[in-house]
Amino acid sequence: MVNVDTTLQMYRREEEEKHAKALASKNNMSYVSLVGYPILYDVLKLIPEENATKYMAIAYLKAEKILKVATPHPKHTQHTKHTQH
């Protein structure tokens, strides 16, 4: 039997993903889905929890001098100033 709540929740999630992709494209930014993405704790803690919560930003990948940060607010770049090096 199909669960209506689960189906509606999945539909809303798909709509959120479409909106996020469009917003990223509009701002000339990459889109990444972090669902199931393995984030290392050492990378995650590069943005202190207080700042991550305040700016709704999460560090998810670090390679050499590049830190990739995900946020639902791509125009708010101030969160990149609040990382720990």
C-alpha positions in Angstrom: 0.0 0.0 0.0 1.3 3.5 -0.9 1.8 5.8 2.1 0.4 9.2 1.1 2.6 11.2 3.6 5.8 9.5 2.3 4.8 10.2 -1.3 4.0 13.9 -0.6 7.3 14.2 1.3 9.2 12.7 -1.6 7.5 15.1 -4.1 8.3 18.1 -1.9 11.9 17.0 -1.7 12.1 16.6 -5.5 10.7 20.2 -5.9 13.3 21.5 -3.4 16.0 19.8 -5.4 14.8 21.4 -8.7 14.6 24.8 -7.0 18.1 24.4 -5.6 19.5 23.4 -9.0 17.9 26.4 -10.7 19.1 28.8 -8.0 22.7 27.4 -8.3 22.6 27.7 -12.1 21.2 31.3 -11.9 24.1 32.3 -9.6 26.6 30.5 -11.8 27.4 28.1 -9.1 27.6 24.3 -8.9 24.9 22.2 -7.4 25.6 19.2 -5.2 23.3 16.9 -3.4 24.7 15.9 -0.1 22.2 13.1 0.5 24.3 10.1 1.4 27.5 12.0 0.8 30.3 10.8 3.2 31.6 14.0 5.0 34.7 13.6 7.0 34.5 15.0 10.6 37.8 16.9 10.0 36.3 18.7 7.1 33.0 19.3 8.8 34.6 21.0 11.8 36.4 23.5 9.6 33.4 25.7 10.0 32.6 26.0 13.7 29.1 24.8 14.6 27.9 28.2 15.7 28.9 29.7 12.3 27.6 26.8 10.3 24.2 27.2 12.0 24.2 31.0 11.7 25.1 31.0 8.0 23.4 27.7 7.1 26.7 26.4 5.6 28.5 23.1 5.7 32.0 22.3 4.6 31.8 19.0 2.8 35.1 18.6 0.9 38.7 19.8 1.3 41.4 19.2 -1.3 44.7 21.1 -1.0 43.8 24.8 -0.6 40.2 24.3 -1.8 37.3 24.1 0.6 33.9 23.2 -0.8 31.0 24.6 1.1 27.3 23.9 0.6 24.5 26.4 1.5 20.9 27.0 0.6 21.9 30.7 0.3 24.5 30.9 -2.4 24.6 34.7 -2.5 25.7 34.8 1.2 29.4 34.4 0.8 30.3 35.7 4.3 30.3 32.1 5.7 33.5 31.4 3.9 35.2 33.9 6.1 34.3 31.9 9.2 36.3 28.8 8.6 39.2 27.5 10.8 42.4 26.9 8.9 
